Amino acid sequence: METLVRLDLPPGLARSGTSYQNRNRWINGHAMRWFEGALRPIGGWSLSRDTSGNEVLVVGKPRGSLTWRKNDATGWVAVGTSGTTSKLYAFSAGILTDITPAGLTNGNQDGFIATGVGLYGGGLYGDGLYGGGSQLGVLIDADTWSLDNFGEILVACFTADGKLYSSTPTAQATQITNSPTGCRALVVTPERFLFALGAGSDPRLVQWPDQQTLTTWTPSSSNKAGSFPLQTPGRIQSGRRTDRETLIWTDADLWAAVFIGGSLIYSFQQRGTNCGLIGPNAVAIAEGAAYWMGDGQFFTYAGAVRPIPCEVADYVFGDLNKDQKAKITAVPVTQFGEMWWFYPSKSQGTTLENDRYVSLNYRTGFWMTGNLGRASGSGAGVFATPLMWGTDGRLYAHETGNARDNVPAFVESGPLEIGTGDQVALVQKLLPDEKLLGQVGATFFTALYPMASESVNGPYTLTASTDVRATGRQIRLKLAEVPTTAVVTFVQVIVPIQDLFGDFTGAFPSVWFGNGPGGNITANLWSYLDENVDIGASPDPDGDGNFVEIVNNLGGGTAVYVTKFAPGTVPPGIPSVSLRYSVKNESGAMTQWLIEARQAYVNETNKGTLLGSWDDTAQILTLSVNTVISHVLPITPTDYTNLSVRITQVTPDGSRAQLQWMQYALGSAQVGSDFRIGSFRAGVIPQGRR
């Protein structure tokens, strides 16, 4: 006889110990959260673009970021990078500005172990050179940025450089006059003092200029400049301000700087021991409390230091690449009451960047994990959504839409036992409490005992009453989103050998490539190459449905297009379309070429009529003699059968150019879902003991 059994697992993951130890709990997941009592996927993300439609992309690996407002209320994003070319950028209103200080010392992109000769007698007798001792390894961290705002002014410090910089931030950052060098980090206090942390290469020293100034660093009876060495065994890592005090972390403990005025200015008080910060950016403030990752444990501070119980600690710290711990970054997602840490795993192999995250719902205390590469980020507030920098140097807006890099969100449970666990059960029905049916699939893994191999049943797309078949003494459940659109990718590479441009007089020449309102872009483009049509020649269609035509546009300019007409539209949810190209200048002088993309083409019955408007992603390439420039032109996808690229000579000097190759890419993606799951009931028939 069938019995309905409620499957009501508590929120959050438990990943410590074995799978059976975590029975009747969720043990694995990605891109999922619990909010307001329901299980749901996290929001998606999208690439940020500049005013020309290009992806916002920085040089080097992001190692610190900040969002703030200037006095005119405009929102700004700053990011510092590290690597063979280290940079400092400011981004606002679609414009990315390189504000790197002149002479900036480039930093270590990765951490590494440096070995040296140890103390005399430190090694075994006969081991190594006489008197050489043992080899000691010292971790040299990846270099990181510390960023803050002094009012509307951006202030910055880079560990590889040790100097303090400021920027308006529309101008190149410059070293702050009279400021100390050899610093590890900086922080602006609520009382508007700039703290230089680890000043003068002293790992314990905090130094500051006069109040509300950046340049008066020498103490006197007429100002409030000063310094204080912390009585700590550790090295200062970072600082953050709260509404009542300024917190300073070392790798061993936590201190608070409390403003008291008078001749001392600040009182420095140790708030906790054995609670050091694992990396300079592994801490963030959310709703008045600080949350940070330590060495093997998480902590919070809201008046007192408190360890945070963590049921995924074994999973996180057991696979953490500690040589790269300086890269760990914390990002608050306050709209859901969450703190996220992105960290590098050992199991990813030779890649050394952040590839995983662990998140804490600090309002309820449960944890989630997942796989996502983010190098730095800032929570929502200045901007409507959290902004995060990928390990690829691109800027992403998070918690927007449902696109999540084509990786389905899922959760997976530990063993679910019926009764005392000694009964074999047949599960034949699943009754979900779900907001949007059809967007979630359920898979069952069954076994008779903990170490037995599992049988897989499913996935079953959930309906109001889902018929399933799964038999076992221990049953595990996996819930995964069902994408609403499959991956669509279309790439074509062209390598022509003939010149596209001959000698011209009169009107500016230009050439269109594209597939018009439909058809096979491969056939169209290669048809053009086979016919070897010169822009000055008459079109000679070969009767196969493809044709080349000369038309006038934009005030008498000449264009060639190749097209084959057929209906077609972009499938819903396609997030990006791009045209990639490489152009070589074969002129005897420098020349410029205008590269444009167009979404509307020509009408079949009136081939000389242009439909739609020009795309705003036009770019001008300046090509020196015999140089080649490659670029990516992003296009807003509306109709993938109506995409073309135009190459126009800006200066009519008879120059020649060759399109080395062009790649047309439509994709990616699955469209994620936005389901809500409350609980389940399973129809179970006991099968007795086995």
C-alpha positions in Angstrom: 0.0 0.0 0.0 1.4 3.4 -1.0 2.2 5.8 1.8 3.0 9.5 1.3 6.3 10.4 3.0 7.2 14.1 3.4 10.8 14.9 2.2 11.5 18.0 4.1 15.3 18.6 4.2 16.6 21.6 6.1 18.1 24.4 4.0 21.8 24.6 3.3 24.5 22.1 2.6 26.3 19.7 4.9 29.6 18.5 3.3 31.7 17.4 6.3 32.5 13.8 6.6 30.9 11.0 4.6 27.7 11.0 2.5 26.0 8.8 5.0 27.0 11.0 7.9 25.0 13.7 6.1 21.9 11.6 5.6 18.6 13.5 5.3 20.6 16.7 4.3 21.6 18.4 1.1 25.2 17.6 0.4 26.1 19.2 -2.9 24.9 22.0 -5.1 25.6 24.8 -7.5 24.0 28.2 -8.2 21.2 27.6 -5.6 20.0 29.4 -2.6 17.2 29.3 0.0 15.3 32.5 0.4 12.0 33.1 2.3 11.6 29.4 2.9 11.9 28.3 -0.8 14.7 26.7 -2.8 15.5 28.7 -5.9 18.4 29.3 -8.3 20.6 32.3 -7.8 20.2 35.2 -10.3 22.1 35.2 -13.5 24.8 37.5 -14.8 25.6 39.5 -17.9 28.7 41.1 -19.3 29.0 44.9 -18.8 29.7 46.9 -22.0 31.1 50.3 -22.8 29.5 53.0 -24.8 30.7 51.3 -28.0 29.2 48.0 -27.1 32.5 46.4 -26.3 33.0 44.1 -23.3 34.5 45.9 -20.4 37.9 44.1 -20.2 41.0 45.0 -18.2 44.6 44.0 -18.5 45.9 41.7 -15.8 44.1 39.8 -13.1 41.7 41.8 -10.9 42.9 41.9 -7.3 40.7 44.5 -5.6 37.7 46.6 -6.6 35.5 49.4 -5.2 32.2 51.1 -6.0 31.4 54.6 -4.8 29.8 57.9 -5.8 31.4 61.2 -6.7 30.0 64.5 -5.4 27.9 64.8 -8.6 26.2 61.5 -7.6 27.6 59.5 -10.6 28.5 55.9 -9.8 32.0 54.7 -10.3 33.8 51.3 -10.2 37.6 51.1 -9.6 39.6 47.9 -10.1 43.3 47.2 -9.7 45.0 44.3 -11.5 48.2 42.4 -11.0 50.5 40.6 -13.4 53.3 41.3 -15.8 51.4 44.5 -16.6 49.6 45.7 -13.5 46.9 48.4 -13.9 44.5 50.6 -12.1 41.2 51.5 -13.8 38.1 53.6 -13.2 34.8 52.9 -15.0 31.7 55.0 -15.1 28.8 55.8 -17.6 30.1 53.2 -20.1 33.7 54.6 -20.2 36.7 52.6 -18.9 39.7 54.8 -18.1 43.2 53.6 -17.4 44.4 55.7 -14.4 47.5 53.6 -13.7 50.1 55.7 -11.8 53.3 56.4 -13.8 56.1 54.0 -12.8 53.9 51.6 -11.0 55.8 48.4 -9.9 54.2 45.4 -11.6 53.1 42.7 -9.1 53.1 39.0 -8.8 50.1 37.5 -10.5 50.4 34.3 -8.5 51.7 33.3 -5.1 54.8 31.0 -4.9 57.1 29.3 -2.4 60.6 30.9 -2.2 63.3 28.7 -0.7 66.4 29.9 1.1 69.3 28.7 3.3 68.2 28.1 6.9 70.1 28.5 10.2 73.4 26.9 10.9 72.8 23.4 12.2 69.2 23.4 11.1 69.6 20.2 8.9 70.7 16.7 9.6 74.4 16.0 9.8 75.7 15.4 6.3 72.5 16.7 4.7 73.5 19.4 2.2 76.5 21.7 2.4 78.5 22.0 5.6 76.9 24.8 7.7 74.2 25.3 5.1 71.4 24.2 7.3 67.9 23.2 6.0 66.0 24.8 3.2 63.1 26.9 4.4 60.1 27.8 2.2 58.6 31.2 2.4 55.2 32.0 0.8 55.4 35.0 -1.4 51.8 36.1 -1.9 50.1 37.2 -5.1 50.0 41.0 -5.0 46.7 42.7 -4.2 45.1 46.2 -4.3 43.5 48.0 -1.4 41.0 50.6 -2.6 38.8 53.2 -0.7 37.2 56.6 -1.3 38.2 59.7 0.6 35.0 61.6 -0.2 34.9 61.5 -4.0 38.6 60.9 -4.3 39.8 57.4 -5.0 42.7 56.3 -2.8 44.7 53.1 -3.6 47.6 51.0 -2.5 49.3 48.1 -4.3 51.3 45.6 -2.3 53.9 45.3 -5.0 54.5 49.0 -4.9 53.8 50.1 -1.4 52.9 53.7 -2.3 49.7 55.5 -1.6 47.9 57.0 -4.6 44.9 59.2 -5.3 42.8 60.0 -8.3 39.8 62.3 -9.0 39.2 59.5 -10.7 39.1 60.9 -14.3 42.8 61.7 -14.2 45.9 59.4 -13.8 46.5 58.4 -10.2 49.5 60.1 -8.5 51.4 59.4 -5.4 49.9 61.2 -2.4 52.3 64.0 -1.4 54.4 63.2 1.8 52.8 59.8 2.3 54.7 56.9 3.6 56.0 54.1 1.4 56.3 50.3 2.0 52.5 50.1 2.9 50.4 46.9 2.8 46.9 48.5 2.6 44.9 51.5 3.4 41.5 52.4 4.9 39.6 55.7 5.4 38.1 56.0 8.9 34.6 57.3 9.7 36.3 60.4 11.0 38.0 61.0 7.6 41.5 60.0 8.5 43.4 58.0 5.9 45.1 55.0 7.6 48.3 53.7 6.0 48.6 50.1 7.1 52.0 48.5 7.4 53.5 51.9 6.7 57.3 52.2 6.2 57.5 48.4 5.7 56.7 47.9 9.4 54.2 45.0 9.4 52.5 46.4 12.5 52.5 50.2 12.0 49.4 52.3 11.4 50.1 55.8 10.3 47.8 58.7 9.4 47.9 62.4 8.3 46.0 65.2 9.7 42.2 64.9 9.8 40.4 65.5 6.5 43.7 65.9 4.6 45.9 63.6 2.6 49.2 65.4 2.6 50.0 66.5 6.2 51.8 63.4 7.6 54.3 65.0 10.0 52.8 65.2 13.6 52.8 68.5 15.3 50.9 70.3 18.1 48.7 72.0 15.6 47.5 68.8 13.8 46.2 65.3 14.4 48.7 63.3 12.3 50.2 60.3 14.1 51.1 56.7 14.1 50.7 53.6 16.3 52.4 50.1 16.2 50.0 47.3 17.0 51.2 44.9 19.7 50.6 41.9 17.6 52.5 38.8 16.6 51.0 39.1 13.1 51.3 41.2 10.0 48.6 43.7 9.0 46.5 42.5 6.2 43.5 44.8 5.7 41.2 47.4 7.2 37.5 48.2 7.0 35.4 51.0 8.6 32.2 50.5 10.4 29.8 53.1 11.7 31.5 53.2 15.1 35.1 52.1 14.7 37.7 51.1 12.2 38.7 47.4 12.1 42.2 46.3 11.3 43.0 42.6 10.6 46.4 41.0 10.9 47.0 37.3 9.9 46.8 36.5 13.6 44.2 38.7 15.3 41.7 41.6 15.0 42.1 45.2 16.2 39.7 48.2 16.5 40.8 51.8 16.2 38.4 53.9 18.2 38.5 57.7 17.9 39.1 59.4 21.3 40.6 62.8 20.2 43.1 64.6 22.4 46.8 64.0 21.9 46.4 60.2 21.3 43.7 60.7 18.6 42.9 56.9 18.5 42.7 54.1 21.0 43.8 50.8 19.4 42.2 47.8 21.1 42.6 44.1 20.4 39.2 42.6 19.7 40.1 39.0 19.2 43.0 36.5 18.9 43.5 33.4 16.7 41.0 34.9 14.3 43.4 36.3 11.7 42.4 37.1 8.1 43.5 34.6 5.4 43.9 37.1 2.6 43.7 40.9 2.3 40.4 40.9 0.5 38.7 37.9 2.2 36.6 40.3 4.4 33.5 42.4 3.8 31.0 44.4 5.8 27.3 43.6 5.5 24.4 45.1 7.6 26.8 46.5 10.2 28.8 43.3 10.8 32.1 42.1 9.4 32.5 38.6 7.9 35.8 37.1 7.1 37.6 33.8 6.2 40.4 32.8 8.5 42.8 29.9 8.3 40.4 26.9 8.5 37.5 28.8 10.0 35.0 31.7 9.3 34.4 34.6 11.7 32.1 37.5 12.2 32.3 40.6 14.3 29.5 42.9 15.5 30.9 44.1 18.8 32.6 40.8 19.6 34.5 38.2 17.5 32.4 35.0 17.0 33.4 31.9 15.0 30.7 30.9 12.5 29.7 27.2 12.6 30.3 25.9 9.0 29.0 22.6 7.8 31.0 22.8 4.5 34.4 23.6 6.2 35.9 20.2 5.3 35.0 20.7 1.7 36.3 24.3 1.4 39.5 24.2 3.4 40.4 20.6 2.4 40.7 21.7 -1.2 41.9 25.3 -0.8 45.1 26.2 -2.6 46.8 28.1 0.3 49.7 29.2 -1.9 47.1 31.4 -3.7 45.2 32.5 -0.5 45.8 36.2 -1.2 43.4 35.9 -4.1 40.4 35.0 -1.9 37.8 37.7 -2.1 34.6 38.4 -0.2 31.5 40.0 -1.9 28.2 40.8 0.0 24.9 40.0 -1.6 22.8 41.8 0.9 19.5 41.6 -0.9 19.5 37.9 0.0 21.3 38.2 3.3 24.4 36.4 1.9 28.2 36.7 2.0 30.1 35.1 -0.8 33.8 34.0 -0.8 35.5 33.1 -4.1 38.6 31.0 -3.7 41.1 28.9 -5.7 40.9 25.1 -5.3 43.8 22.7 -5.4 41.8 20.2 -7.6 41.6 22.5 -10.6 45.1 21.6 -11.5 47.6 24.1 -13.0 45.0 26.9 -13.1 45.6 29.1 -10.1 42.7 31.6 -10.1 39.5 31.5 -8.1 37.2 28.8 -9.4 34.8 28.1 -6.6 32.6 30.0 -4.1 31.2 29.3 -0.7 28.3 31.5 0.5 26.8 32.1 4.0 23.3 33.2 4.6 24.2 35.3 7.6 20.5 35.7 8.6 19.8 32.0 9.0 23.3 30.5 9.2 23.2 28.0 6.3 25.9 27.5 3.7 26.0 26.8 -0.1 28.9 26.1 -2.5 29.4 26.2 -6.2 31.8 26.7 -9.1 32.4 30.2 -10.4 35.5 32.2 -11.3 35.3 35.7 -9.9 38.5 37.6 -8.9 36.9 40.6 -7.1 33.6 42.3 -6.6 31.4 44.8 -4.8 27.8 44.4 -3.5 24.8 46.3 -4.7 24.2 49.8 -3.4 26.0 52.3 -5.6 24.8 50.2 -8.5 21.5 48.2 -8.7 23.2 44.8 -8.8 26.5 43.3 -7.5 29.3 43.9 -9.9 32.0 41.2 -10.1 35.2 41.0 -12.0 35.9 37.6 -13.7 39.2 35.9 -13.6 39.2 36.7 -17.3 39.3 40.4 -16.6 35.7 41.0 -17.7 33.1 42.9 -15.6 29.8 41.1 -14.9 26.5 42.4 -13.5 25.1 39.8 -11.1 21.6 38.9 -9.9 20.1 39.9 -13.2 18.2 37.6 -15.6 18.7 33.8 -15.5 21.7 33.2 -17.8 24.3 31.3 -15.8 27.0 30.2 -18.3 25.0 27.2 -19.4 25.6 25.2 -16.2 22.3 24.1 -14.6 21.7 25.0 -11.0 21.2 21.9 -8.8 21.2 20.5 -5.3 21.8 16.9 -4.4 21.0 15.1 -1.1 22.7 12.6 1.1 20.9 9.2 1.7 17.2 9.5 2.5 16.1 6.7 4.8 12.5 5.5 5.1 11.7 4.9 8.8 14.7 3.4 10.7 16.6 2.7 7.4 16.2 -1.1 7.6 13.4 -1.2 5.0 13.7 -1.4 1.2 11.3 1.0 -0.4 9.8 1.6 -3.8 9.3 5.2 -4.7 6.7 5.5 -7.4 5.4 9.0 -7.2 6.7 12.5 -6.4 4.4 15.4 -5.4 6.3 18.7 -5.6 5.4 22.0 -4.0 6.8 24.0 -6.9 5.9 27.4 -8.3 6.7 26.8 -12.0 6.2 23.2 -13.0 8.3 21.8 -15.9 11.5 23.8 -15.0 13.0 21.2 -12.6 14.1 17.6 -13.1 14.4 15.0 -10.4 17.0 12.2 -10.4 17.1 9.3 -7.9 20.3 7.4 -6.8 19.5 4.2 -5.0 21.7 1.7 -3.1 21.2 -1.0 -0.4 24.0 0.1 1.9 26.4 3.1 2.2 29.4 1.9 0.2 27.4 0.0 -2.5 27.4 1.3 -6.1 24.3 3.4 -6.9 21.7 2.9 -9.6 20.5 6.0 -11.4 16.8 6.6 -12.1 15.7 9.6 -14.1 15.8 12.5 -14.6 12.1 13.1 -14.4 10.7 16.5 -15.3 8.4 17.5 -12.4 4.7 17.7 -12.9 1.9 18.1 -10.3 2.1 14.3 -9.8 5.3 12.9 -11.2 5.5 9.1 -11.9 9.0 7.8 -10.9 10.5 4.4 -10.3 13.3 4.0 -7.7 14.0 1.1 -5.3 16.5 1.0 -2.5 17.2 1.1 1.2 19.0 4.4 0.8 17.8 6.9 -1.8 19.4 10.1 -2.8 17.6 12.9 -4.7 19.1 15.4 -7.1 17.1 18.4 -8.3 18.4 20.3 -11.3 16.9 23.0 -13.5 15.7 22.1 -17.0 17.0 24.8 -19.4 14.4 26.3 -21.6 16.7 26.8 -24.6 19.4 24.5 -25.9 22.9 25.8 -26.7 23.1 27.4 -30.2 26.5 28.1 -31.6 27.3 29.0 -35.2 30.9 29.8 -36.2 32.3 30.4 -39.7 35.9 31.2 -40.5 36.9 32.8 -43.8 40.5 32.9 -45.1 40.4 34.7 -48.5 43.5 35.2 -50.5 42.4 38.0 -52.8 42.3 41.7 -52.0 38.9 43.0 -51.1 39.7 46.5 -52.4 41.1 47.5 -55.7 42.1 51.0 -56.8 39.3 53.6 -56.4 38.5 57.1 -57.3 35.6 59.2 -56.2 33.2 57.7 -53.6 34.5 56.0 -50.5 34.5 52.3 -51.0 33.1 49.8 -48.6 32.2 46.1 -48.6 29.4 44.3 -46.8 29.6 40.7 -45.7 26.5 38.9 -44.3 23.8 36.5 -44.8 20.9 38.9 -45.2 17.5 38.0 -43.9 18.3 34.3 -43.9 20.0 31.5 -45.6 23.3 29.6 -45.1 26.1 32.0 -44.2 28.7 29.4 -45.2 27.4 29.1 -48.7 26.9 32.8 -49.1 30.4 33.9 -48.0 32.2 31.2 -49.9 30.1 31.9 -52.9 31.5 35.5 -52.8 35.0 34.2 -52.6 34.5 31.7 -55.4 33.2 34.4 -57.7 36.2 36.7 -56.7 34.1 39.8 -57.3 36.0 43.0 -57.2 34.0 46.1 -56.0 34.6 47.7 -59.3 33.3 44.8 -61.3 29.8 44.0 -62.4 28.0 41.3 -60.3 27.9 37.9 -61.9 25.6 35.6 -59.9 26.0 31.9 -60.6 22.4 31.1 -60.4 22.6 29.1 -57.2 20.5 31.6 -55.2 23.4 33.6 -54.0 24.2 36.9 -55.6 26.5 39.9 -55.4 25.1 43.3 -55.9 26.5 46.8 -56.0 24.2 49.4 -54.3 24.5 53.0 -53.3 24.2 54.0 -49.6 25.0 56.8 -47.2 25.5 59.6 -49.7 26.9 57.8 -52.7 29.3 55.3 -51.1 29.6 51.9 -52.8 28.8 48.6 -51.0 28.9 45.0 -52.0 26.7 42.5 -50.2 26.3 38.8 -50.5 23.1 37.3 -49.4 20.6 34.4 -49.7 17.1 35.0 -48.6 15.2 32.8 -46.1 13.2 33.6 -43.0 14.7 33.2 -39.5 15.0 34.8 -36.1 17.2 34.5 -33.1 16.0 31.7 -30.7 14.8 33.3 -27.4 17.5 33.8 -24.8 20.6 34.1 -27.0 22.7 36.5 -25.0 25.5 37.4 -27.4 26.4 37.6 -31.1 29.8 38.6 -32.3 31.7 39.2 -35.5 35.4 38.6 -35.1 37.8 39.8 -37.9 41.3 40.5 -38.8 42.2 43.2 -41.4 45.6 43.7 -43.0 46.7 47.0 -44.6 48.5 46.5 -47.8 48.8 50.2 -48.6 51.9 52.2 -49.0 50.8 54.6 -46.2 48.9 54.6 -43.0 45.1 54.5 -43.5 42.0 54.1 -41.5 39.1 51.7 -42.0 35.7 52.0 -40.4 34.3 48.7 -39.2 30.5 48.6 -38.7 27.9 46.0 -38.0 24.3 46.2 -39.2 21.3 44.2 -38.0 19.0 44.9 -40.9 19.9 44.2 -44.5 18.1 44.7 -47.8 14.7 43.9 -49.1 14.6 41.1 -51.7 12.2 43.0 -53.9 14.1 46.2 -53.6 17.8 45.4 -53.2 18.9 49.0 -53.0 16.8 49.7 -49.9 18.4 49.5 -46.5 16.2 48.3 -43.6 16.7 49.3 -40.0 19.5 51.5 -38.7 23.2 51.3 -38.1 24.4 49.5 -35.0 26.2 51.6 -32.5 29.2 49.3 -32.3 31.2 51.0 -35.1 34.9 51.2 -34.6 37.8 52.8 -36.5 41.0 50.8 -37.0 44.2 52.7 -37.8 46.5 50.4 -39.8 50.1 51.1 -40.4 51.8 49.6 -43.5 51.6 45.8 -43.6 50.1 45.6 -40.1 47.3 43.3 -39.0 44.6 44.2 -36.4 42.2 41.6 -35.0 39.1 42.7 -33.1 35.8 41.5 -31.8 32.6 43.4 -32.7 29.7 42.6 -30.3 26.2 42.9 -31.7 22.9 43.1 -29.9 21.0 40.0 -31.0 17.6 40.6 -32.6 17.6 38.5 -35.7 20.6 36.3 -36.4 19.7 36.1 -40.1 20.1 39.9 -40.4 23.7 40.4 -39.5 26.4 41.9 -41.7 29.7 43.7 -41.3 30.8 46.7 -43.4 34.4 47.7 -44.0 34.8 51.2 -45.2 37.9 53.1 -46.2 37.9 56.4 -44.2 40.4 58.2 -46.4 40.0 57.7 -50.2 43.6 57.4 -51.0 43.6 54.3 -53.1 44.8 52.1 -50.3 44.3 48.4 -50.4 43.3 46.1 -47.5 42.7 42.4 -47.1 40.3 40.7 -44.8 42.5 38.0 -43.3 39.7 36.1 -41.6 36.2 36.7 -40.2 34.4 34.7 -37.6 30.6 34.9 -37.1 29.5 33.5 -33.8 26.0 33.1 -32.5 25.6 31.8 -29.0 25.7 30.6 -26.3 23.1 29.5 -24.4 20.7 27.8 -22.3 18.2 30.1 -20.7 18.1 29.3 -17.0 14.9 29.1 -15.0 13.5 30.9 -12.0 11.6 28.1 -10.1 10.7 28.0 -6.4 10.5 24.8 -4.5 8.9 24.5 -1.0 8.9 20.8 -0.2 8.1 17.3 -1.6 6.0 14.3 -0.7 7.0 10.9 -2.1 4.6 8.0 -2.7 6.4 5.1 -1.1 5.6 1.3 -1.0 7.7 -0.6 1.6 9.3 -3.8 0.1 10.4 -5.4 3.4 13.9 -6.1 4.6 16.8 -7.4 2.5 
